[in-house]
């Protein structure tokens, strides 16, 4: 199978700080910002300068390293240093509570904190581990792409929602990793991208990276998917996920559930592409997933202009949960889980069960 070469790297550790693409500036600007403190990383995650579950996980790991570097300058005893660092690590998780990758990566860094007995050892190994998480994510995405490409029909038109691409990960992408791998072996593949209100990640980000990589993409608004499905113009759906329960229920950007319902009605395969680190086997179903409520201004304001009257009530959940009954398969770096998901997910974890 041919490999697609994408040069997009949205987040990278450089010496003593993190450099990331500022995704709030798309599509007007494609520019990098240097994150040099733990609080800057918290804010970058919260305000979606960095976004996408795997990329948030990488950012979380590197945020712990930034806190570790800062605290080392405070002349603390080792025990007090360790105590404050773990407190800051836990605080970092609160920046985006739905994305399980953030919790997973921070917990990995906390293992490092608890393993070593000097401040210098902790900082050195946090840097190493954070970089390993970053590079491992790219390799994982490429494997997800390989497995996903196997279920993409020839000349398929793939619908995706939000952005689960190179810019949502360490590089390459999960859902768009499937697209890239499929396109490398079949250049007749094309993508329909949902706009994805209210933050327009599909319009601003998915279209940008596909255009950059030369993959044909058509932008549609969120309400159009069933229209094109009925006309026979969509062959399959591939989306990412921020958290997947043990039974296969998957939380993804708000609007994904609607797409899944439409796909089920039109007998169109609906796949979720995500690394094993996105699967949270500590929760039995999607009912246990915490759904982040985001700023009302994301709905009421577009490009700095208010689009509705003052005083109107707004509810703005950042995610919804697609029930496992609507999911054809969950594409991971270890293979594709299919119903029954509890058993097939456990099988993918193998000796980690």
C-alpha positions in Angstrom: 0.0 0.0 0.0 1.3 3.4 -1.0 1.9 6.0 1.8 0.7 9.6 1.5 3.3 12.2 2.4 1.8 15.2 4.3 4.0 18.0 5.5 1.5 19.4 7.9 2.9 19.4 11.5 0.5 21.3 13.8 2.4 20.9 17.1 6.0 20.2 17.9 8.3 20.4 21.0 11.3 22.6 20.3 14.1 22.6 22.9 12.3 24.0 26.0 9.0 25.1 24.6 6.1 24.0 22.3 5.5 25.5 18.9 2.0 25.1 17.4 -0.1 26.3 14.5 -2.7 28.9 15.8 -5.9 27.3 14.5 -8.0 30.3 15.5 -6.5 32.3 12.6 -7.6 30.0 9.8 -8.1 30.4 6.9 -6.8 34.0 6.8 -3.4 33.1 8.3 -1.3 30.0 8.7 1.1 31.0 11.4 2.9 29.5 14.4 2.8 30.5 18.1 5.3 29.6 20.7 3.9 28.3 24.0 6.4 28.8 26.8 4.4 28.5 30.1 1.9 26.1 31.5 -0.8 28.7 31.7 -0.2 29.6 28.1 -0.8 26.0 27.2 -3.9 25.8 29.3 -5.3 28.9 27.5 -4.2 27.5 24.1 -6.2 24.3 24.7 -9.2 26.2 26.2 -9.4 28.7 23.4 -8.8 26.1 20.7 -5.5 27.5 19.4 -4.8 23.8 19.5 -7.7 21.4 18.9 -8.6 17.8 18.1 -8.3 15.1 20.7 -4.9 13.6 19.8 -3.3 17.1 19.4 -4.8 18.2 22.7 -3.3 15.1 24.3 0.2 16.1 22.9 -0.4 19.6 24.1 -1.3 18.3 27.6 1.8 16.2 27.8 4.0 19.2 26.8 2.0 21.5 29.1 3.1 19.4 32.1 6.7 19.7 31.0 6.3 23.5 30.8 4.9 23.6 34.4 7.8 21.4 35.5 10.3 23.8 34.0 8.6 26.8 35.7 8.3 25.2 39.1 12.0 24.3 39.1 12.8 28.0 39.4 10.9 28.4 42.7 13.4 26.9 45.1 10.9 24.3 46.4 11.7 21.2 48.3 11.4 18.1 46.1 8.2 17.0 47.8 6.6 20.4 47.5 7.8 20.6 43.9 6.2 17.2 43.1 3.0 18.2 44.9 2.5 21.5 43.1 3.4 19.9 39.7 0.8 17.2 40.1 -1.8 19.9 41.1 -1.0 21.9 37.9 -1.2 18.7 35.8 -4.7 18.0 37.1 -5.6 21.7 36.5 -4.5 21.3 32.9 -7.0 18.5 32.3 -9.9 20.9 33.2 -9.2 23.0 30.1 -11.1 20.5 27.8 -12.8 17.8 29.9 -14.4 15.8 27.1 -11.2 14.9 25.3 -10.0 11.7 27.0 -6.6 12.0 25.2 -5.8 15.0 27.3 -6.4 13.1 30.5 -4.6 10.0 29.1 -1.5 12.1 28.2 -1.4 14.0 31.5 -1.6 10.7 33.4 1.3 9.4 31.4 3.3 12.4 32.5 2.2 12.0 36.1 3.7 8.5 36.0 7.0 10.1 35.1 6.7 12.6 37.9 6.1 9.7 40.4 8.9 7.6 39.0 12.0 9.8 39.4 13.6 11.2 42.6 15.2 14.5 41.4 13.8 17.6 39.7 16.3 17.4 36.9 15.4 13.8 36.2 11.7 14.6 36.1 12.1 17.5 33.7 14.4 15.5 31.4 12.1 12.5 31.2 8.9 14.6 30.8 10.5 16.2 27.8 11.5 12.8 26.4 8.1 11.3 27.1 6.2 14.3 25.6 8.2 14.1 22.4 7.6 10.3 22.2 3.8 10.9 22.6 4.0 13.4 19.7 6.0 11.1 17.3 4.0 8.0 18.3 0.8 9.8 17.5 1.9 10.3 13.9 2.8 6.7 13.5 -0.5 5.6 15.0 -2.4 7.8 12.6 -0.6 6.3 9.7 -1.7 2.8 10.9 -5.3 4.0 11.3 -5.1 5.3 7.7 -3.9 1.9 6.5 -6.7 0.0 8.2 -9.3 2.5 7.1 -8.2 2.6 3.5 -9.1 -1.1 3.3 -12.8 -0.4 3.7 -13.0 2.6 1.4 -14.7 1.7 -1.9 -13.0 2.6 -5.2 -13.7 6.2 -6.4 -15.6 6.8 -3.1 -16.9 10.2 -1.9 -16.3 10.4 1.8 -18.3 12.7 4.0 -16.6 14.0 7.2 -17.7 16.2 10.0 -15.5 18.7 11.9 -11.7 18.2 11.5 -10.0 15.0 12.4 -7.0 15.6 10.2 -3.3 16.4 10.5 -4.2 19.7 12.2 -6.1 17.8 14.9 -3.3 15.4 15.7 0.5 15.3 15.7 0.2 15.0 11.9 -1.5 12.9 9.2 -4.9 12.6 10.9 -7.4 10.0 12.0 -10.5 10.4 9.8 -8.4 12.3 7.3 -5.6 9.8 7.8 -8.1 7.3 6.3 -8.7 9.7 3.4 -5.0 10.3 2.8 -4.2 6.6 2.8 -7.1 5.8 0.5 -6.2 8.7 -1.9 -2.6 7.6 -2.1 -3.8 4.3 -3.6 -6.8 5.7 -5.5 -6.6 9.4 -6.7 -10.3 9.3 -7.7 -11.2 9.5 -4.0 -12.9 12.8 -3.0 -14.3 14.4 0.2 -17.4 16.3 1.2 -16.7 18.3 4.3 -19.5 19.6 6.6 -19.1 23.2 7.6 -19.4 22.2 11.3 -21.1 25.0 13.2 -20.5 26.9 15.3 -16.7 27.0 15.1 -16.6 26.0 11.4 -13.8 23.5 11.8 -14.8 21.7 8.6 -15.0 25.0 6.6 -11.9 26.6 8.1 -9.6 23.6 8.7 -10.6 20.4 6.9 -10.9 22.2 3.6 -7.6 24.0 4.2 -5.5 21.0 4.8 -7.1 19.0 2.0 -6.5 21.8 -0.4 -2.9 22.1 0.9 -2.4 18.3 0.2 -4.2 18.4 -3.2 -7.1 16.1 -2.3 -10.4 17.1 -3.9 -12.8 18.5 -1.4 -16.3 20.0 -1.6 -17.7 22.1 1.3 -21.3 21.7 2.4 -23.3 23.2 5.3 -24.3 20.9 8.2 -27.9 20.6 7.1 -27.1 19.3 3.6 -25.8 15.8 4.3 -29.1 14.0 4.0 -29.8 15.8 0.7 -26.6 14.5 -0.8 -27.0 11.0 0.7 -30.5 10.7 -0.9 -29.0 11.7 -4.2 -26.5 8.9 -3.9 -23.5 11.2 -3.8 -22.0 10.0 -0.5 -20.5 6.5 -0.3 -19.3 6.5 3.3 -18.9 8.7 6.4 -15.6 8.8 8.4 -15.4 11.0 11.5 -13.0 11.3 14.5 -13.9 11.1 18.2 -12.9 12.8 21.4 -14.0 10.0 23.7 -15.3 6.5 23.0 -17.1 4.4 25.7 -16.5 0.7 26.4 -19.7 -0.1 24.5 -18.7 1.9 21.3 -20.7 5.0 21.9 -18.6 7.9 20.5 -18.5 11.6 21.4 -17.5 13.9 18.6 -18.2 17.4 17.6 -21.8 18.5 17.9 -23.7 17.5 14.7 -22.0 14.1 14.3 -25.0 12.3 15.8 -27.3 13.9 13.2 -25.0 12.7 10.4 -25.0 9.2 11.8 -28.8 9.1 11.9 -28.9 10.2 8.2 -26.3 7.7 7.2 -28.2 4.8 8.9 -31.4 5.8 7.2 -29.7 5.8 3.8 -27.7 2.6 4.4 -24.4 4.4 4.2 -21.4 3.0 6.3 -20.5 5.3 9.2 -17.0 4.8 10.6 -15.3 6.4 13.6 -11.5 6.7 13.3 -9.6 7.2 16.5 -6.5 5.8 18.4 -6.9 3.3 21.2 -6.1 6.2 23.7 -9.5 7.8 22.8 -11.3 4.7 24.1 -12.2 5.1 27.7 -13.0 1.6 29.1 -13.7 3.0 32.5 -17.1 4.2 31.3 -19.8 1.8 30.2 -21.7 4.0 27.8 -21.8 7.5 26.3 -24.3 8.6 29.0 -21.2 8.9 31.3 -19.3 11.2 29.0 -19.1 14.8 30.2 -20.2 17.2 27.5 -18.5 20.5 27.5 -20.7 23.6 27.4 -18.9 26.3 25.4 -19.3 30.1 25.2 -22.6 31.4 23.9 -20.7 33.9 21.7 -19.6 31.0 19.4 -23.3 30.8 18.4 -24.4 34.4 18.5 -21.4 36.0 16.9 -19.8 35.4 13.4 -16.7 37.3 12.3 -17.2 39.8 15.1 -20.8 40.6 14.2 -23.8 39.5 16.3 -26.3 37.5 14.2 -29.2 37.4 16.7 -31.0 39.8 19.1 -29.6 40.5 22.6 -31.3 38.5 25.3 -32.0 35.4 23.3 -31.3 32.1 25.2 -28.5 30.0 23.9 -27.3 26.4 24.6 -24.0 25.5 23.1 -22.8 21.9 23.8 -19.5 21.3 22.1 -20.1 17.6 21.5 -22.8 15.0 21.0 -22.7 11.2 21.5 -23.4 8.8 18.6 -24.8 5.6 19.9 -22.9 2.5 18.9 -25.9 1.1 17.1 -25.3 3.7 14.4 -21.6 3.0 14.0 -20.4 0.5 11.3 -16.9 0.2 12.7 -14.3 2.0 14.9 -10.9 2.2 13.0 -7.9 2.1 15.3 -4.1 1.5 14.9 -4.7 -2.1 15.9 -7.5 -2.8 13.5 -11.2 -2.2 13.1 -13.6 -2.9 15.9 -17.1 -4.0 14.9 -20.3 -4.9 16.8 -20.4 -6.2 19.4 -18.1 -3.4 20.5 -17.5 -4.4 24.0 -15.9 -7.7 22.9 -14.1 -6.3 19.8 -12.7 -3.3 21.7 -11.3 -5.6 24.4 -9.8 -7.8 21.7 -8.0 -4.8 20.2 -6.4 -4.0 23.5 -5.1 -7.5 23.7 -2.9 -8.0 26.8 -3.8 -4.6 28.0 -7.3 -5.8 28.9 
